[in-house]
Amino acid sequence: MPAKQHLVRLTPTERRELHAMLRAGTAAARVLTRARVLLQADAGVEGPRRTDAHVAAAVEVSPRMVARTRATFADHGLARTLAGKTPVRVYPRKLDGTAEATLVTLACSAPPDGHARWSLRLLAGRLVALEIVDGISPETVRATLKKTSSSRG
């Protein structure tokens, strides 16, 4: 069996921090799972020095997750390991503050002739017709209106 590429050696302070986090149990489940993996995989003086298969069985995760957690700890440290990956993809916003204000004003105005009220599709179409955006989905209109605290009376 080949030697482990990344060893986890926790300092006493890190070990105490992880034990305190697990005792409190208030962190997210993924964070607590990573903490358990690190404590089980600790190859330091006070660590149990378990293999990936034993750690995976004890924490009920895959051996690959144990290996990834060890690698992240070796490369980036404790804080980054517990936090997990940061999102890589960033989506540009379709509506800026001015466009959102226009949307809310439009939604609170009288509906077009032949309609009893504004629908999401009508609002999306009107934003395109007013050349506020090139194109927008009704779902984006819904999400934008949901986060605003507008009242229709």
N, C-alpha and C positions, 0 to 999 in steps of 0.2 A: 504494500500500500504506500503511495507516494506521501511525502511529508506535506503538511498543510502549508499553503502558500501564505496565508495571513493568520497570525496568531493574535489572540485577544489577551492583553495583559492589563487588567484593571488596577488602578491605584486604590488604596483604601478609601479615599474620598469618593471616587467614582462608585465603588462598591456600596458604600453607605447611601449615596444618593439614589442608586437604583433600588436598593432594599426599601428605602423610605418611600419611593414612588410606588413600589408594588404594595407596600402596606397601606398606603393611602387609597390606592385603587381608583383615583379620580381622573387619571389621564385616559386618553383614547385607547381602545383595545389594541390597535396596531402598535402604539408606543409601548404599552405594557408587554406585548409579545416580544418586541425587540429587546426590551430590558431583560426579560426572562432568558432569551437566547444568549445575550451577552454574559449574564451571570453563569449560565450553564457552560458556556464555551470558554470561560476565563482560564487561561493557562498560566496565570501568575502564581505566586507562592501560596496564596490562600484559596486559589480557585480549584474547582473540581477536575479540570483538565479532561473533559469528556470528548469523545469523538463526535463528529457531525451526526452520525446515525443515532447515537444515544441522546444528543441534544434535541434532535428532531423528534424522537419518540417522546421525550420528556415534556417538550413544549407543545407537541402535536402540530408541527409544521413540517414542511418538506426539507430534506437535507440541502437542497439548493438555496432555500431561503436562509438557512444557517450560514452557508458559505457566502452569500451576498451580504449578510449582516456583518460577518467578520471582515470582509473586504472593505465595506464602507467604514467600519470603525478604524481599521488600519490606515485608510487613506484620508479620512476626514475628521475623525474624533467622535466623542460621545454625543455632543449636541446634534450634529448633523445626522448621526446614525438614528437617534431617537426621533428626529423630525421627519426623516424620510426624504424622498426626492422632491425637488421643487418642480413645478410644472414647466415643461419645455415650451409648449405651444402657448402663444399669446394671441388672442383674437382682438383685432382692432374694433373699437366701438362703432356701430353704425350711426348712432345718434349722440351728438354732443349736447351740452346744456341748453343751447339755444333751440336746437331741433326738438329736444324733449319738451321744452316750454311750449313750442308751437304745437306739438302733438297733444299736450294736455289741453291747451286752449281750443284746439280743433275738436277734441272729444267732448268738451263741455259746451260747445256751440250747438246750434240747431242742426239736425241731420239734413242731408240733401233731400230735395223733392222726391217723393215716391218712396221714402224710407221712414219707418217709424223711429228708428234710432241708428246710431253709428255702429257698424259692425267692425271687427278687426280688419277684414278685407277692404272695407270702404276707407278706413283710416289709412291703411298701407297704400292704397291706390291714390288717395289724396296727397299724401306726402311725396309720392313720386310725381304726381301732376304739378305740385307746387315747386318741384325741382329742389327739394330739401335733401333728398337722397336719390341715388341712381336706381336703387331697388331695395326693398325691405320685405321681410316675411311677416305675416300676421302674428306669428309667435313672438317676434322681437317687439312688435307693437304691444302685445299682451304683457310681456315681461316688463316693459318700460312703464306701462300704465299701472301695473300691479305694485311697483316699488314707489310710485308717487302717492301722496296722500291727498288726492283730489276728491272732491265730493260734488256730485251732480245735483245737490239740493236736498 
